[in-house]
Amino acid sequence: MKADLVSMIKVVQAAGRVIRSPEDQGVVVLMDDRFAQASVRALLPRWWTLGDIHP
């Protein structure tokens, strides 16, 4: 679980390079199969709007 948390921190930091201020909008596409797992998606920020997952 610790490795997952560290990985998710890096994902959120990378997304921060897309969205730099409250006025910015952007799209972050997470294409790894792990992001389809509920346990991994639960680690994403709650304010992120998550779209449907299409395998």
PDB file of N, CA, C and O in Angstrom:
ATOM      1  N   MET A   1       0.832  -1.203   0.000  1.00  0.00           N
ATOM      2  CA  MET A   1       0.000   0.000   0.000  1.00  0.00           C
ATOM      3  C   MET A   1       0.868   1.256   0.000  1.00  0.00           C
ATOM      4  O   MET A   1       0.520   2.242  -0.650  1.00  0.00           O
ATOM      5  N   LYS A   2       1.982   1.239   0.711  1.00  0.00           N
ATOM      6  CA  LYS A   2       2.843   2.414   0.759  1.00  0.00           C
ATOM      7  C   LYS A   2       3.362   2.765  -0.631  1.00  0.00           C
ATOM      8  O   LYS A   2       3.429   3.940  -0.994  1.00  0.00           O
ATOM      9  N   ALA A   3       3.729   1.750  -1.407  1.00  0.00           N
ATOM     10  CA  ALA A   3       4.214   2.007  -2.769  1.00  0.00           C
ATOM     11  C   ALA A   3       3.111   2.627  -3.619  1.00  0.00           C
ATOM     12  O   ALA A   3       3.381   3.519  -4.424  1.00  0.00           O
ATOM     13  N   ASP A   4       1.860   2.164  -3.449  1.00  0.00           N
ATOM     14  CA  ASP A   4       0.747   2.742  -4.190  1.00  0.00           C
ATOM     15  C   ASP A   4       0.556   4.206  -3.833  1.00  0.00           C
ATOM     16  O   ASP A   4       0.304   5.034  -4.709  1.00  0.00           O
ATOM     17  N   LEU A   5       0.672   4.524  -2.566  1.00  0.00           N
ATOM     18  CA  LEU A   5       0.497   5.904  -2.125  1.00  0.00           C
ATOM     19  C   LEU A   5       1.592   6.802  -2.697  1.00  0.00           C
ATOM     20  O   LEU A   5       1.309   7.903  -3.168  1.00  0.00           O
ATOM     21  N   VAL A   6       2.814   6.345  -2.657  1.00  0.00           N
ATOM     22  CA  VAL A   6       3.930   7.112  -3.227  1.00  0.00           C
ATOM     23  C   VAL A   6       3.710   7.318  -4.729  1.00  0.00           C
ATOM     24  O   VAL A   6       3.946   8.408  -5.251  1.00  0.00           O
ATOM     25  N   SER A   7       3.264   6.279  -5.411  1.00  0.00           N
ATOM     26  CA  SER A   7       2.995   6.382  -6.857  1.00  0.00           C
ATOM     27  C   SER A   7       1.890   7.383  -7.137  1.00  0.00           C
ATOM     28  O   SER A   7       1.986   8.166  -8.082  1.00  0.00           O
ATOM     29  N   MET A   8       0.841   7.364  -6.325  1.00  0.00           N
ATOM     30  CA  MET A   8      -0.273   8.283  -6.549  1.00  0.00           C
ATOM     31  C   MET A   8       0.137   9.726  -6.278  1.00  0.00           C
ATOM     32  O   MET A   8      -0.347  10.639  -6.948  1.00  0.00           O
ATOM     33  N   ILE A   9       1.007   9.942  -5.323  1.00  0.00           N
ATOM     34  CA  ILE A   9       1.517  11.302  -5.090  1.00  0.00           C
ATOM     35  C   ILE A   9       2.213  11.804  -6.343  1.00  0.00           C
ATOM     36  O   ILE A   9       2.053  12.967  -6.714  1.00  0.00           O
ATOM     37  N   LYS A  10       2.977  10.950  -6.994  1.00  0.00           N
ATOM     38  CA  LYS A  10       3.670  11.343  -8.221  1.00  0.00           C
ATOM     39  C   LYS A  10       2.682  11.633  -9.348  1.00  0.00           C
ATOM     40  O   LYS A  10       2.891  12.556 -10.135  1.00  0.00           O
ATOM     41  N   VAL A  11       1.606  10.849  -9.429  1.00  0.00           N
ATOM     42  CA  VAL A  11       0.575  11.077 -10.451  1.00  0.00           C
ATOM     43  C   VAL A  11      -0.077  12.434 -10.233  1.00  0.00           C
ATOM     44  O   VAL A  11      -0.257  13.197 -11.182  1.00  0.00           O
ATOM     45  N   VAL A  12      -0.433  12.740  -8.985  1.00  0.00           N
ATOM     46  CA  VAL A  12      -1.082  14.012  -8.677  1.00  0.00           C
ATOM     47  C   VAL A  12      -0.125  15.179  -8.940  1.00  0.00           C
ATOM     48  O   VAL A  12      -0.548  16.225  -9.434  1.00  0.00           O
ATOM     49  N   GLN A  13       1.148  15.010  -8.619  1.00  0.00           N
ATOM     50  CA  GLN A  13       2.133  16.058  -8.904  1.00  0.00           C
ATOM     51  C   GLN A  13       2.248  16.290 -10.407  1.00  0.00           C
ATOM     52  O   GLN A  13       2.349  17.435 -10.850  1.00  0.00           O
ATOM     53  N   ALA A  14       2.233  15.219 -11.193  1.00  0.00           N
ATOM     54  CA  ALA A  14       2.308  15.362 -12.648  1.00  0.00           C
ATOM     55  C   ALA A  14       1.074  16.086 -13.182  1.00  0.00           C
ATOM     56  O   ALA A  14       1.182  16.910 -14.090  1.00  0.00           O
ATOM     57  N   ALA A  15      -0.082  15.786 -12.628  1.00  0.00           N
ATOM     58  CA  ALA A  15      -1.308  16.469 -13.046  1.00  0.00           C
ATOM     59  C   ALA A  15      -1.229  17.951 -12.705  1.00  0.00           C
ATOM     60  O   ALA A  15      -1.800  18.782 -13.411  1.00  0.00           O
ATOM     61  N   GLY A  16      -0.535  18.282 -11.641  1.00  0.00           N
ATOM     62  CA  GLY A  16      -0.367  19.682 -11.256  1.00  0.00           C
ATOM     63  C   GLY A  16       0.383  20.482 -12.287  1.00  0.00           C
ATOM     64  O   GLY A  16       0.299  21.710 -12.294  1.00  0.00           O
ATOM     65  N   ARG A  17       1.105  19.830 -13.146  1.00  0.00           N
ATOM     66  CA  ARG A  17       1.798  20.533 -14.229  1.00  0.00           C
ATOM     67  C   ARG A  17       0.825  20.932 -15.338  1.00  0.00           C
ATOM     68  O   ARG A  17       1.111  21.823 -16.138  1.00  0.00           O
ATOM     69  N   VAL A  18      -0.321  20.265 -15.376  1.00  0.00           N
ATOM     70  CA  VAL A  18      -1.375  20.600 -16.341  1.00  0.00           C
ATOM     71  C   VAL A  18      -2.232  21.736 -15.786  1.00  0.00           C
ATOM     72  O   VAL A  18      -2.573  22.676 -16.504  1.00  0.00           O
ATOM     73  N   ILE A  19      -2.570  21.642 -14.518  1.00  0.00           N
ATOM     74  CA  ILE A  19      -3.462  22.601 -13.880  1.00  0.00           C
ATOM     75  C   ILE A  19      -2.626  23.417 -12.904  1.00  0.00           C
ATOM     76  O   ILE A  19      -2.235  22.925 -11.845  1.00  0.00           O
ATOM     77  N   ARG A  20      -2.355  24.662 -13.265  1.00  0.00           N
ATOM     78  CA  ARG A  20      -1.439  25.492 -12.481  1.00  0.00           C
ATOM     79  C   ARG A  20      -2.150  26.531 -11.618  1.00  0.00           C
ATOM     80  O   ARG A  20      -1.580  27.000 -10.632  1.00  0.00           O
ATOM     81  N   SER A  21      -3.376  26.898 -11.967  1.00  0.00           N
ATOM     82  CA  SER A  21      -4.097  27.895 -11.180  1.00  0.00           C
ATOM     83  C   SER A  21      -5.584  27.527 -11.152  1.00  0.00           C
ATOM     84  O   SER A  21      -6.024  26.685 -11.936  1.00  0.00           O
ATOM     85  N   PRO A  22      -6.356  28.142 -10.265  1.00  0.00           N
ATOM     86  CA  PRO A  22      -7.783  27.811 -10.170  1.00  0.00           C
ATOM     87  C   PRO A  22      -8.560  28.056 -11.462  1.00  0.00           C
ATOM     88  O   PRO A  22      -9.611  27.452 -11.676  1.00  0.00           O
ATOM     89  N   GLU A  23      -8.052  28.935 -12.320  1.00  0.00           N
ATOM     90  CA  GLU A  23      -8.751  29.230 -13.573  1.00  0.00           C
ATOM     91  C   GLU A  23      -8.420  28.218 -14.675  1.00  0.00           C
ATOM     92  O   GLU A  23      -9.124  28.142 -15.682  1.00  0.00           O
ATOM     93  N   ASP A  24      -7.365  27.455 -14.486  1.00  0.00           N
ATOM     94  CA  ASP A  24      -6.931  26.500 -15.516  1.00  0.00           C
ATOM     95  C   ASP A  24      -7.857  25.295 -15.581  1.00  0.00           C
ATOM     96  O   ASP A  24      -8.465  24.891 -14.589  1.00  0.00           O
ATOM     97  N   GLN A  25      -7.942  24.747 -16.761  1.00  0.00           N
ATOM     98  CA  GLN A  25      -8.659  23.494 -16.979  1.00  0.00           C
ATOM     99  C   GLN A  25      -7.739  22.582 -17.759  1.00  0.00           C
ATOM    100  O   GLN A  25      -6.918  23.047 -18.549  1.00  0.00           O
ATOM    101  N   GLY A  26      -7.868  21.309 -17.546  1.00  0.00           N
ATOM    102  CA  GLY A  26      -7.032  20.368 -18.276  1.00  0.00           C
ATOM    103  C   GLY A  26      -7.595  18.966 -18.178  1.00  0.00           C
ATOM    104  O   GLY A  26      -8.538  18.697 -17.434  1.00  0.00           O
ATOM    105  N   VAL A  27      -7.001  18.102 -18.935  1.00  0.00           N
ATOM    106  CA  VAL A  27      -7.407  16.697 -18.938  1.00  0.00           C
ATOM    107  C   VAL A  27      -6.177  15.865 -18.645  1.00  0.00           C
ATOM    108  O   VAL A  27      -5.127  16.040 -19.264  1.00  0.00           O
ATOM    109  N   VAL A  28      -6.317  14.962 -17.699  1.00  0.00           N
ATOM    110  CA  VAL A  28      -5.263  14.015 -17.376  1.00  0.00           C
ATOM    111  C   VAL A  28      -5.802  12.641 -17.722  1.00  0.00           C
ATOM    112  O   VAL A  28      -6.830  12.221 -17.191  1.00  0.00           O
ATOM    113  N   VAL A  29      -5.120  11.946 -18.598  1.00  0.00           N
ATOM    114  CA  VAL A  29      -5.555  10.607 -19.016  1.00  0.00           C
ATOM    115  C   VAL A  29      -4.660   9.589 -18.330  1.00  0.00           C
ATOM    116  O   VAL A  29      -3.446   9.568 -18.533  1.00  0.00           O
ATOM    117  N   LEU A  30      -5.280   8.748 -17.519  1.00  0.00           N
ATOM    118  CA  LEU A  30      -4.563   7.700 -16.795  1.00  0.00           C
ATOM    119  C   LEU A  30      -4.841   6.386 -17.520  1.00  0.00           C
ATOM    120  O   LEU A  30      -5.937   5.836 -17.413  1.00  0.00           O
ATOM    121  N   MET A  31      -3.855   5.885 -18.252  1.00  0.00           N
ATOM    122  CA  MET A  31      -4.094   4.762 -19.158  1.00  0.00           C
ATOM    123  C   MET A  31      -3.617   3.412 -18.626  1.00  0.00           C
ATOM    124  O   MET A  31      -3.701   2.410 -19.337  1.00  0.00           O
ATOM    125  N   ASP A  32      -3.130   3.367 -17.422  1.00  0.00           N
ATOM    126  CA  ASP A  32      -2.668   2.109 -16.852  1.00  0.00           C
ATOM    127  C   ASP A  32      -3.869   1.335 -16.297  1.00  0.00           C
ATOM    128  O   ASP A  32      -4.775   1.933 -15.716  1.00  0.00           O
ATOM    129  N   ASP A  33      -3.880   0.039 -16.468  1.00  0.00           N
ATOM    130  CA  ASP A  33      -4.989  -0.794 -15.988  1.00  0.00           C
ATOM    131  C   ASP A  33      -5.211  -0.668 -14.482  1.00  0.00           C
ATOM    132  O   ASP A  33      -6.324  -0.880 -14.001  1.00  0.00           O
ATOM    133  N   ARG A  34      -4.179  -0.330 -13.750  1.00  0.00           N
ATOM    134  CA  ARG A  34      -4.317  -0.209 -12.292  1.00  0.00           C
ATOM    135  C   ARG A  34      -5.322   0.863 -11.903  1.00  0.00           C
ATOM    136  O   ARG A  34      -5.937   0.765 -10.842  1.00  0.00           O
ATOM    137  N   PHE A  35      -5.505   1.880 -12.729  1.00  0.00           N
ATOM    138  CA  PHE A  35      -6.439   2.945 -12.389  1.00  0.00           C
ATOM    139  C   PHE A  35      -7.898   2.498 -12.498  1.00  0.00           C
ATOM    140  O   PHE A  35      -8.797   3.239 -12.100  1.00  0.00           O
ATOM    141  N   ALA A  36      -8.141   1.317 -13.024  1.00  0.00           N
ATOM    142  CA  ALA A  36      -9.492   0.756 -13.062  1.00  0.00           C
ATOM    143  C   ALA A  36      -9.859   0.114 -11.727  1.00  0.00           C
ATOM    144  O   ALA A  36     -11.031  -0.168 -11.479  1.00  0.00           O
ATOM    145  N   GLN A  37      -8.883  -0.117 -10.877  1.00  0.00           N
ATOM    146  CA  GLN A  37      -9.125  -0.742  -9.569  1.00  0.00           C
ATOM    147  C   GLN A  37      -9.672   0.293  -8.596  1.00  0.00           C
ATOM    148  O   GLN A  37      -9.139   1.396  -8.475  1.00  0.00           O
ATOM    149  N   ALA A  38     -10.735  -0.078  -7.913  1.00  0.00           N
ATOM    150  CA  ALA A  38     -11.365   0.845  -6.962  1.00  0.00           C
ATOM    151  C   ALA A  38     -10.386   1.276  -5.874  1.00  0.00           C
ATOM    152  O   ALA A  38     -10.415   2.428  -5.439  1.00  0.00           O
ATOM    153  N   SER A  39      -9.532   0.378  -5.435  1.00  0.00           N
ATOM    154  CA  SER A  39      -8.590   0.713  -4.361  1.00  0.00           C
ATOM    155  C   SER A  39      -7.584   1.765  -4.810  1.00  0.00           C
ATOM    156  O   SER A  39      -7.142   2.585  -4.005  1.00  0.00           O
ATOM    157  N   VAL A  40      -7.225   1.747  -6.069  1.00  0.00           N
ATOM    158  CA  VAL A  40      -6.285   2.741  -6.598  1.00  0.00           C
ATOM    159  C   VAL A  40      -7.015   4.053  -6.861  1.00  0.00           C
ATOM    160  O   VAL A  40      -6.499   5.123  -6.536  1.00  0.00           O
ATOM    161  N   ARG A  41      -8.192   3.983  -7.438  1.00  0.00           N
ATOM    162  CA  ARG A  41      -8.972   5.198  -7.710  1.00  0.00           C
ATOM    163  C   ARG A  41      -9.333   5.936  -6.424  1.00  0.00           C
ATOM    164  O   ARG A  41      -9.485   7.157  -6.430  1.00  0.00           O
ATOM    165  N   ALA A  42      -9.470   5.203  -5.328  1.00  0.00           N
ATOM    166  CA  ALA A  42      -9.787   5.826  -4.041  1.00  0.00           C
ATOM    167  C   ALA A  42      -8.656   6.723  -3.556  1.00  0.00           C
ATOM    168  O   ALA A  42      -8.880   7.591  -2.712  1.00  0.00           O
ATOM    169  N   LEU A  43      -7.457   6.530  -4.069  1.00  0.00           N
ATOM    170  CA  LEU A  43      -6.312   7.343  -3.667  1.00  0.00           C
ATOM    171  C   LEU A  43      -6.214   8.659  -4.444  1.00  0.00           C
ATOM    172  O   LEU A  43      -5.423   9.531  -4.085  1.00  0.00           O
ATOM    173  N   LEU A  44      -7.004   8.804  -5.493  1.00  0.00           N
ATOM    174  CA  LEU A  44      -6.985  10.042  -6.278  1.00  0.00           C
ATOM    175  C   LEU A  44      -7.704  11.147  -5.516  1.00  0.00           C
ATOM    176  O   LEU A  44      -8.576  10.861  -4.695  1.00  0.00           O
ATOM    177  N   PRO A  45      -7.360  12.390  -5.771  1.00  0.00           N
ATOM    178  CA  PRO A  45      -8.037  13.498  -5.081  1.00  0.00           C
ATOM    179  C   PRO A  45      -9.543  13.468  -5.328  1.00  0.00           C
ATOM    180  O   PRO A  45      -9.997  13.179  -6.435  1.00  0.00           O
ATOM    181  N   ARG A  46     -10.294  13.765  -4.301  1.00  0.00           N
ATOM    182  CA  ARG A  46     -11.765  13.726  -4.412  1.00  0.00           C
ATOM    183  C   ARG A  46     -12.301  14.784  -5.359  1.00  0.00           C
ATOM    184  O   ARG A  46     -13.381  14.617  -5.925  1.00  0.00           O
ATOM    185  N   TRP A  47     -11.565  15.867  -5.538  1.00  0.00           N
ATOM    186  CA  TRP A  47     -12.062  16.938  -6.404  1.00  0.00           C
ATOM    187  C   TRP A  47     -11.860  16.631  -7.882  1.00  0.00           C
ATOM    188  O   TRP A  47     -12.370  17.357  -8.735  1.00  0.00           O
ATOM    189  N   TRP A  48     -11.123  15.566  -8.200  1.00  0.00           N
ATOM    190  CA  TRP A  48     -10.982  15.165  -9.596  1.00  0.00           C
ATOM    191  C   TRP A  48     -12.291  14.553 -10.087  1.00  0.00           C
ATOM    192  O   TRP A  48     -12.909  13.752  -9.386  1.00  0.00           O
ATOM    193  N   THR A  49     -12.705  14.931 -11.284  1.00  0.00           N
ATOM    194  CA  THR A  49     -13.885  14.334 -11.894  1.00  0.00           C
ATOM    195  C   THR A  49     -13.417  13.139 -12.700  1.00  0.00           C
ATOM    196  O   THR A  49     -12.652  13.279 -13.654  1.00  0.00           O
ATOM    197  N   LEU A  50     -13.883  11.963 -12.309  1.00  0.00           N
ATOM    198  CA  LEU A  50     -13.435  10.745 -12.978  1.00  0.00           C
ATOM    199  C   LEU A  50     -14.450  10.318 -14.021  1.00  0.00           C
ATOM    200  O   LEU A  50     -15.643  10.210 -13.738  1.00  0.00           O
ATOM    201  N   GLY A  51     -13.963  10.077 -15.229  1.00  0.00           N
ATOM    202  CA  GLY A  51     -14.830   9.617 -16.290  1.00  0.00           C
ATOM    203  C   GLY A  51     -14.992   8.112 -16.256  1.00  0.00           C
ATOM    204  O   GLY A  51     -14.423   7.423 -15.410  1.00  0.00           O
ATOM    205  N   ASP A  52     -15.767   7.627 -17.177  1.00  0.00           N
ATOM    206  CA  ASP A  52     -15.971   6.177 -17.284  1.00  0.00           C
ATOM    207  C   ASP A  52     -14.696   5.490 -17.727  1.00  0.00           C
ATOM    208  O   ASP A  52     -13.855   6.070 -18.414  1.00  0.00           O
ATOM    209  N   ILE A  53     -14.579   4.258 -17.320  1.00  0.00           N
ATOM    210  CA  ILE A  53     -13.437   3.445 -17.716  1.00  0.00           C
ATOM    211  C   ILE A  53     -13.909   2.480 -18.794  1.00  0.00           C
ATOM    212  O   ILE A  53     -14.860   1.724 -18.599  1.00  0.00           O
ATOM    213  N   HIS A  54     -13.237   2.519 -19.919  1.00  0.00           N
ATOM    214  CA  HIS A  54     -13.573   1.623 -21.028  1.00  0.00           C
ATOM    215  C   HIS A  54     -12.370   0.722 -21.290  1.00  0.00           C
ATOM    216  O   HIS A  54     -11.348   1.173 -21.807  1.00  0.00           O
ATOM    217  N   PRO A  55     -12.499  -0.549 -20.931  1.00  0.00           N
ATOM    218  CA  PRO A  55     -11.344  -1.471 -21.133  1.00  0.00           C
ATOM    219  C   PRO A  55     -11.005  -1.686 -22.583  1.00  0.00           C
ATOM    220  O   PRO A  55     -10.072  -2.426 -22.896  1.00  0.00           O
TER     221      PRO A  55
END
